[in-house]
Amino acid sequence: MRTIMIAAAASAMLLASGAAHASDNDVRENIKKYCKADVERLCSNVSLGGGRILKCLKSKPNELSVGCAKALKAMKDQRG
């Protein structure tokens, strides 16, 4: 159940970002794929909603896995 909630949170944080490019689905899938373990490890105590998971991940850049850091950078680059 927690895994489903984490995947939903990853999708929600991308929707909240306001990105509207053709590659949104790719970015969204990469966040789900590469940040799932980071969310569980670093942000498991964070409540879902309001961009709190994204804020949590961004607050711990030195602790993120390489894949998650790259996925978050791709989201940032896409937003401009």
N, C-alpha and C positions, 0 to 999 in steps of 0.2 A: 504494500500500500504506500509506504514511504517513497518507493522508487517511482511510482506513478505520480505522486505529488511533486517530486523533484523534476520529473520530465515536464509536468504542467507548468511548474514555476519557471523553468528554462524557456518554455514557449512564451509564457506571459511576459517575461522580462524583455524578450525581443519585440513583442507586440507593443509594449509600453515605450520602446525606444523610438517609435515613429518611423522606422526605416520602411521605405516603400519601393525597393528596387527589385528587379527580376530575380536576383539571387537570394532573396529573403529566405526561401525554403532551405537553400544550401547552408546559409549562416545558421539558421534555426537548428537544423539537423546536426551541424558541427558542435554547436553549444551543447545540445543534448548529449551527443556522443562523448565529447572530450571534457565536459565540465561536470558530468554526473558524479564521478568519484570525488571531485573537489568539493562539490556542494555537500555531499555526505560527510566528508572529512572535516571541512572547514566551517560549514554553515548549517550544520544539522540542528542547531538550537534556534535558528532564525525562523520567524513566522513567515508564511507565504503571503504574497500580495504587496502592493505598493512599491515594488522594485527593491525590496529589502534583500533578496537573495543576490541580485546583481550588485547592490551596494556592498554586501558582505564580501563577495568575490573580489571586487575592485579594491577593497580595503586591505587585501592580503596579497599584493602582487608577487612578493618574494616567496610565497608558499604555494602558488598555483603550479599545476603541472604545465609542461611546455605546451601540450595540446590545448588545454583550456586557455592559457595565456594567448595563444595564437588565435583561437576562436573569438575571444573577447576583442582582440585587436582588429580582427576582420569586421566585427560588428561596429567598432568605433570608426574604422576607415569608411565603412559603408554609410554611416550616418553623416560623415563629413565634418 
